[in-house]
Amino acid sequence: MRVRIGESELELVEGDITEQTTEAIVNAANRTLLGGGGVDGAIHRAGGPRIMEECRKLGGCNPGDAKITIGGNLAAPYVIHAVGPVYRDGKHHEADLLAKTYRRSLEVASENNIETISFPSISTGAYGFPIDQAARIALSTVIDYLKSNQDIRLVRFVLYGRKAFDVYANALEELMKPPATEEEPEQVSEQAD
């Protein structure tokens, strides 16, 4: 599924983030940036030890922030390591932090002249963020960024499994609907008898 946002494109695909050929892929990292499970572990395994060497020099990363390294053995030349929030109950600024994580990842891409970037669904695995809420936050944040930053030509969401793809596709369709206009009430004419 692909839509245009100004001069840029936003694309949803089902697949493996480690196989993407965009200039950068985003790693759903933990605070240490030293590998972990899920997407983080898969990227470190596929990218090899050079990514870890660079991560060790970065001194970790706070939730809502992102840092860049080389891509090592990956097809993508760069990895943007982004730390999303752990979901507790939705009352601890998790939504704001998740939006900040996506926005900061895009800023890092822009700062490094990266024009094509692939995202996973950040914080929806072990961090427990409900995917339906996360999809809307992720997509609306990216759409807003692309409307005012035309330097990024392609943002791709790489979703693991059909269920995740369908959730994101439904959220994107909803966000791309034109705003509903209120219909004017029908004028009833009174006829005199």
GUDO-358729 format. One line per field, with one value per residue (C-alpha): x, y, z. Coordinates in steps of 0.02 Angstrom, whole numbers. Layout:
BEGIN
px: c(X;...)
py: c(Y;...)
pz: c(Z;...)
END
This chain:
BEGIN
px: c(0;71;10;83;113;163;318;354;285;227;224;167;241;239;415;582;661;837;812;764;867;818;963;921;821;758;799;672;814;827;911;1083;1088;1181;1058;911;766;643;688;839;917;877;962;1117;1130;1106;1214;1361;1485;1525;1355;1387;1559;1480;1336;1460;1529;1358;1328;1151;993;840;661;600;774;870;1053;1133;1266;1327;1228;1368;1323;1145;1087;1044;1199;1134;1037;943;925;764;706;518;421;374;184;117;-63;-70;-67;122;147;175;85;187;349;306;269;432;527;463;489;666;708;652;752;908;877;857;1015;1112;1039;947;805;733;698;611;526;466;316;409;361;225;324;402;365;179;109;-64;-33;-195;-149;35;-9;-112;25;164;73;5;177;260;125;143;333;325;204;335;498;508;690;635;566;509;455;418;338;396;270;301;150;-18;-106;14;3;-188;-189;-74;-169;-334;-257;-182;-347;-433;-301;-306;-495;-545;-624;-812;-910;-1069;-1213;-1329;-1499;-1632;-1736;-1918;-2031;-2196;-2338;-2490;-2655)
py: c(0;168;348;517;651;806;756;607;430;331;144;-7;-178;-345;-411;-414;-247;-320;-350;-172;-76;99;212;185;64;106;-10;-24;-19;-22;113;29;13;-150;-270;-365;-468;-443;-315;-256;-429;-467;-306;-337;-518;-473;-317;-398;-335;-166;-99;-152;-70;97;76;53;228;312;298;233;327;392;349;470;494;414;393;336;206;120;-27;-153;-305;-244;-185;-18;90;162;108;236;166;233;200;196;197;46;46;45;104;247;376;403;505;347;418;579;482;366;514;595;434;433;620;613;466;569;719;611;551;731;786;649;682;515;517;341;259;101;87;-62;-44;32;-18;-142;-300;-330;-149;-188;-34;-79;-90;-5;151;141;131;291;383;321;360;530;583;531;614;778;772;739;883;1006;913;863;806;627;548;380;319;132;40;-141;-242;-415;-524;-498;-442;-297;-249;-247;-138;-11;-18;17;160;236;225;313;450;482;503;680;768;747;902;940;931;1077;1030;1012;1166;1127;1248;1285;1301;1402;1316)
pz: c(0;-51;-35;-84;46;-51;-151;-37;-28;122;96;197;163;251;273;361;410;395;208;162;35;91;142;326;428;602;745;887;1012;1201;1306;1303;1112;1142;1063;1130;1066;924;790;891;899;717;658;762;702;519;526;613;744;665;717;897;894;847;970;1114;1078;1084;1272;1261;1211;1305;1258;1125;1053;910;858;696;653;497;430;439;334;301;129;210;235;400;554;656;832;908;1086;1105;1267;1370;1379;1556;1552;1428;1568;1576;1416;1313;1160;1163;1184;1039;925;982;939;760;738;807;691;542;603;616;437;376;469;380;205;205;79;104;271;334;504;604;720;868;1047;994;1032;1203;1254;1245;1157;1084;897;845;945;895;709;715;812;697;535;587;651;487;382;479;460;273;246;307;262;81;93;134;-24;46;216;219;364;363;461;525;486;404;563;590;406;413;570;487;322;410;509;351;257;402;412;224;215;173;321;328;286;373;255;259;326;196;176;202;112;190;68;112;73)
END
